[in-house]
Amino acid sequence: MTKARTIPPRVTATPAALGLIAEIRKEHPDIIFHQSGGCCDGSSPMCYPAGEFRIGDVDICLGEVDDVPVYISSSQFDAWKHTQLILDVVPGRGGMFSLDNGREQRFLSRARAFSPEEQAILGDT
């Protein structure tokens, strides 16, 4: 009997992140995340109302967290494809244009490296 190969998710969220997502969705039911590549807001995951952030031709959807799509630029994806992105929350101010701003907590990206087996399943070997 062969063991089923489950595709590991490229993005997940902590319970704290899911709580902040639920809070934001009370005011903005349709939202998206984009993993920033730097500049003004560092490398924070930015949360936007759906339709107010232009997804580029080079952006890749990593997956969804609580039915919210999470995007990353292809250059960032190439650098981080060996890791699982974990959305988390820490105290502080969110990015200037991100919906977590002004809530005294902000989203933070954490990561864990995929195992060699997971990388093989994902085709990232």
QUIHU-V683237 format. One record per pair of residues at least 12 apart in sequence whose ideal C-beta (glycine too) atoms are under 8 Angstrom apart, sorted by sequence separation. I is the first residue (numbers start at 1). GAP is how many residues later the second one is. D is the distance in Angstrom with one decimal. If there is no record, write none. Layout:
# QUIHU-V683237
I/GAP/D ; I/GAP/D
This chain:
# QUIHU-V683237
33/12/5.1 ; 34/12/5.1 ; 59/12/4.6 ; 60/12/5.7 ; 92/12/7.5 ; 94/12/3.9 ; 33/13/6.8 ; 59/13/6.9 ; 60/13/7.5 ; 72/13/7.4 ; 91/13/6.6 ; 92/13/6.9 ; 93/13/6.1 ; 94/13/6.7 ; 33/14/5.6 ; 34/14/6.8 ; 59/14/5.7 ; 60/14/5.6 ; 91/14/5.7 ; 92/14/4.9 ; 32/15/7.5 ; 33/15/7.8 ; 58/15/5.7 ; 59/15/7.1 ; 62/15/7.6 ; 70/15/7.0 ; 90/15/6.8 ; 91/15/7.9 ; 31/16/5.7 ; 32/16/5.6 ; 55/16/5.9 ; 58/16/4.4 ; 89/16/5.1 ; 90/16/6.3 ; 31/17/6.5 ; 56/17/7.2 ; 58/17/7.3 ; 60/17/4.9 ; 70/17/7.4 ; 89/17/6.9 ; 31/18/6.0 ; 32/18/5.2 ; 89/18/6.1 ; 90/18/4.9 ; 30/19/6.7 ; 31/19/5.9 ; 34/19/6.0 ; 88/19/7.2 ; 89/19/6.7 ; 30/20/3.8 ; 87/20/5.8 ; 88/20/4.9 ; 28/21/4.9 ; 30/21/7.4 ; 32/21/6.3 ; 34/21/7.7 ; 87/21/7.8 ; 88/21/7.5 ; 65/22/6.0 ; 87/22/6.7 ; 88/22/5.2 ; 24/23/6.3 ; 32/23/7.7 ; 62/23/6.1 ; 86/23/7.1 ; 87/23/7.9 ; 85/24/5.8 ; 86/24/4.2 ; 34/25/7.2 ; 45/25/7.4 ; 85/25/7.8 ; 86/25/6.4 ; 21/26/7.8 ; 85/26/5.9 ; 86/26/6.6 ; 35/27/7.7 ; 84/27/6.4 ; 83/28/4.0 ; 84/28/5.2 ; 83/29/6.3 ; 84/29/8.0 ; 83/30/5.4 ; 84/30/6.2 ; 80/31/6.8 ; 82/31/5.9 ; 83/31/6.5 ; 33/32/7.4 ; 82/32/5.7 ; 33/35/6.3 ; 35/35/7.0 ; 32/36/6.5 ; 33/36/7.1 ; 34/36/7.8 ; 35/36/7.0 ; 37/36/5.5 ; 31/37/5.6 ; 32/37/5.1 ; 33/37/4.4 ; 34/37/4.8 ; 35/37/4.2 ; 82/37/6.3 ; 32/38/7.5 ; 33/38/6.8 ; 34/38/7.2 ; 35/38/7.8 ; 37/38/7.0 ; 32/39/6.6 ; 37/39/5.0 ; 45/40/7.9 ; 35/41/6.2 ; 81/41/7.7 ; 45/42/5.8 ; 82/42/6.0 ; 81/43/5.2 ; 21/44/7.0 ; 22/44/7.6 ; 21/45/5.4 ; 18/47/7.4 ; 21/47/6.2 ; 47/47/7.5 ; 17/48/7.3 ; 18/48/5.7 ; 46/49/5.2 ; 48/49/7.2 ; 35/50/6.6 ; 44/50/7.3 ; 48/50/7.0 ; 49/50/7.0 ; 11/51/4.3 ; 44/51/5.1 ; 46/51/6.7 ; 47/51/5.0 ; 48/51/6.6 ; 10/52/4.2 ; 11/52/4.6 ; 13/52/4.4 ; 46/52/4.4 ; 47/52/4.4 ; 10/53/5.2 ; 11/53/7.6 ; 12/53/6.7 ; 13/53/6.9 ; 47/53/5.6 ; 9/54/5.4 ; 11/54/5.9 ; 33/54/7.1 ; 41/54/3.6 ; 44/54/6.9 ; 40/55/7.6 ; 41/55/6.4 ; 40/56/6.4 ; 41/56/7.7 ; 41/57/7.1 ; 11/59/4.6 ; 36/59/7.1 ; 47/60/6.3 ; 46/61/7.9 ; 44/62/6.9 ; 45/62/4.6 ; 44/63/6.3 ; 45/63/7.4 ; 44/64/6.9 ; 45/64/5.1 ; 44/65/7.0 ; 43/66/6.6 ; 31/68/6.5 ; 20/69/5.1 ; 17/70/4.2 ; 19/70/7.5 ; 17/71/5.4 ; 28/71/6.0 ; 12/72/6.4 ; 14/72/6.6 ; 16/72/6.4 ; 17/72/5.1 ; 27/72/7.9 ; 11/73/7.0 ; 12/73/7.5 ; 13/73/6.9 ; 14/73/6.9 ; 16/73/4.1 ; 10/74/6.2 ; 11/74/4.5 ; 12/74/5.3 ; 13/74/4.1 ; 14/74/4.6 ; 33/74/7.6 ; 35/74/6.2 ; 9/75/6.8 ; 10/75/6.5 ; 11/75/7.6 ; 12/75/7.3 ; 13/75/7.4 ; 14/75/7.0 ; 24/75/5.0 ; 8/76/6.6 ; 11/76/7.0 ; 24/76/6.9 ; 24/79/7.9 ; 20/80/6.4 ; 23/80/7.2 ; 20/83/7.1 ; 20/85/6.2 ; 20/87/6.9 ; 16/89/8.0 ; 17/90/6.4 ; 8/106/6.4 ; 8/110/4.6 ; 10/112/7.6 ; 8/113/6.7 ; 7/114/5.9 ; 8/114/6.8 ; 6/115/7.7 ; 7/115/7.0 ; 5/116/5.2
